[in-house]
Amino acid sequence: MHENNSLVPRPVKELRGFARVTIAAGATQTVSFTLREREFAYWDTGKNVFYAQPDDYTVYVGPSSANLPLTGTITLQSPW
């Protein structure tokens, strides 16, 4: 995952979920994850709380961090 317009420095990619699956060659399998607000948050040192900035986040999916053929965008809206 990557926050597209972060107000603070963040890593280019952040791991937010994974599952080890074994499938036969040519087969497919569906793997699902629930991303809660906490998965989008960073530690705000000024307020001493985790903060999830309303923003667009790019989500990457693939077998390794070097091979991420699927991408999508999630928009986190302000909860207030």
ZATORMAR-611635 format. One record per residue: x, y, z of N, C-alpha, C in turn; residue number from 1. Coordinates in steps of 0.2 Angstrom, whole numbers, plus 5000, padded with zeros to 4 digits. Example, Ala and Ser with C-alpha at 12.3 -4.5 7.8 and 13.67 -1.06 7.14 Angstrom:
// ZATORMAR-611635
    n.X    n.Y    n.Z   ca.X   ca.Y   ca.Z    c.X    c.Y    c.Z     i
   5066   4972   5039   5062   4978   5039   5066   4984   5039     1
   5064   4989   5035   5068   4995   5036   5064   5000   5039     2
This chain:
// ZATORMAR-611635
    n.X    n.Y    n.Z   ca.X   ca.Y   ca.Z    c.X    c.Y    c.Z     i
   5004   4994   5000   5000   5000   5000   5004   5006   5000     1
   5002   5012   4997   5006   5018   4997   5001   5024   4997     2
   5002   5028   5002   4998   5034   5002   5000   5039   4997     3
   4995   5041   4993   4997   5045   4987   4999   5052   4988     4
   4996   5056   4993   4998   5063   4995   4999   5064   5002     5
   5003   5060   5005   5005   5060   5012   5008   5067   5014     6
   5005   5069   5020   5008   5075   5023   5014   5074   5027     7
   5016   5068   5028   5022   5066   5032   5026   5061   5027     8
   5033   5060   5028   5036   5055   5025   5034   5048   5026     9
   5033   5044   5021   5030   5037   5022   5034   5033   5017    10
   5035   5026   5019   5038   5022   5014   5035   5021   5008    11
   5038   5020   5003   5035   5019   4996   5030   5013   4996    12
   5031   5008   4999   5027   5002   5000   5026   5000   5007    13
   5020   4999   5010   5019   4996   5017   5015   4990   5016    14
   5018   4985   5019   5014   4978   5020   5008   4979   5025    15
   5002   4977   5022   4997   4978   5027   4993   4971   5027    16
   4995   4966   5024   4992   4960   5024   4995   4955   5020    17
   4995   4948   5022   4998   4943   5017   4995   4937   5019    18
   4995   4932   5014   4992   4925   5016   4997   4921   5011    19
   4999   4915   5014   5003   4910   5010   4998   4905   5008    20
   4998   4905   5001   4993   4900   4998   4997   4896   4993    21
   4995   4890   4992   4999   4885   4987   4993   4883   4983    22
   4994   4884   4976   4990   4882   4971   4993   4878   4966    23
   4990   4874   4962   4993   4871   4956   4994   4875   4951    24
   4998   4874   4946   5000   4878   4940   4993   4879   4936    25
   4992   4885   4934   4986   4886   4930   4979   4887   4934    26
   4980   4885   4941   4974   4886   4945   4973   4893   4947    27
   4967   4895   4950   4966   4901   4953   4963   4900   4960    28
   4964   4905   4964   4962   4905   4971   4960   4912   4973    29
   4955   4914   4976   4953   4920   4979   4956   4921   4986    30
   4959   4926   4987   4962   4928   4994   4959   4935   4996    31
   4956   4935   5002   4953   4942   5004   4956   4945   5010    32
   4956   4951   5010   4959   4955   5016   4954   4960   5018    33
   4953   4962   5024   4949   4968   5026   4954   4973   5029    34
   4954   4979   5026   4958   4984   5028   4954   4989   5032    35
   4956   4989   5038   4952   4994   5043   4956   5001   5043    36
   4953   5006   5046   4957   5012   5046   4964   5012   5049    37
   4965   5007   5054   4971   5007   5057   4977   5005   5052    38
   4975   5001   5047   4980   4999   5042   4982   5005   5038    39
   4979   5010   5038   4981   5016   5034   4984   5021   5038    40
   4985   5020   5045   4987   5025   5049   4994   5025   5050    41
   4997   5031   5053   5004   5031   5055   5004   5034   5062    42
   5010   5034   5065   5010   5036   5072   5012   5044   5072    43
   5007   5048   5074   5008   5055   5074   5012   5057   5081    44
   5018   5059   5080   5022   5060   5086   5020   5066   5090    45
   5017   5071   5087   5015   5077   5090   5009   5076   5094    46
   5004   5071   5092   4998   5070   5096   4998   5064   5100    47
   5004   5059   5099   5004   5053   5102   4998   5048   5100    48
   4996   5048   5094   4990   5044   5092   4992   5041   5085    49
   4989   5036   5083   4989   5034   5076   4984   5038   5072    50
   4986   5040   5067   4981   5045   5063   4981   5042   5055    51
   4975   5042   5053   4974   5039   5046   4972   5045   5042    52
   4976   5048   5038   4975   5054   5034   4970   5052   5028    53
   4964   5056   5028   4960   5055   5022   4964   5057   5016    54
   4964   5052   5011   4968   5052   5005   4966   5046   5001    55
   4969   5046   4995   4969   5041   4990   4975   5036   4992    56
   4974   5030   4992   4979   5025   4993   4980   5020   4988    57
   4986   5019   4985   4987   5013   4980   4988   5007   4984    58
   4984   5002   4982   4985   4995   4985   4988   4991   4979    59
   4993   4987   4981   4997   4983   4977   4996   4975   4979    60
   4995   4971   4974   4994   4964   4975   4999   4960   4971    61
   5002   4955   4974   5006   4951   4970   5010   4946   4974    62
   5014   4942   4971   5018   4936   4975   5024   4939   4979    63
   5026   4945   4977   5032   4947   4981   5032   4955   4980    64
   5036   4958   4984   5036   4966   4984   5039   4968   4977    65
   5043   4964   4974   5046   4965   4967   5041   4964   4961    66
   5036   4960   4963   5031   4958   4957   5024   4959   4960    67
   5022   4965   4958   5015   4967   4960   5011   4969   4954    68
   5008   4963   4951   5005   4965   4944   4998   4968   4945    69
   4995   4967   4951   4988   4970   4952   4988   4976   4956    70
   4985   4982   4954   4984   4988   4958   4977   4990   4958    71
   4976   4994   4963   4969   4998   4964   4970   5004   4968    72
   4965   5008   4969   4965   5014   4973   4959   5013   4978    73
   4961   5015   4984   4956   5016   4989   4956   5023   4992    74
   4950   5026   4992   4949   5033   4995   4947   5032   5002    75
   4951   5035   5007   4949   5035   5014   4947   5042   5015    76
   4940   5042   5017   4937   5049   5018   4937   5050   5025    77
   4937   5057   5027   4937   5059   5034   4931   5056   5038    78
   4932   5054   5044   4927   5051   5048   4923   5056   5051    79
   4925   5062   5051   4921   5068   5054   4918   5072   5050    80
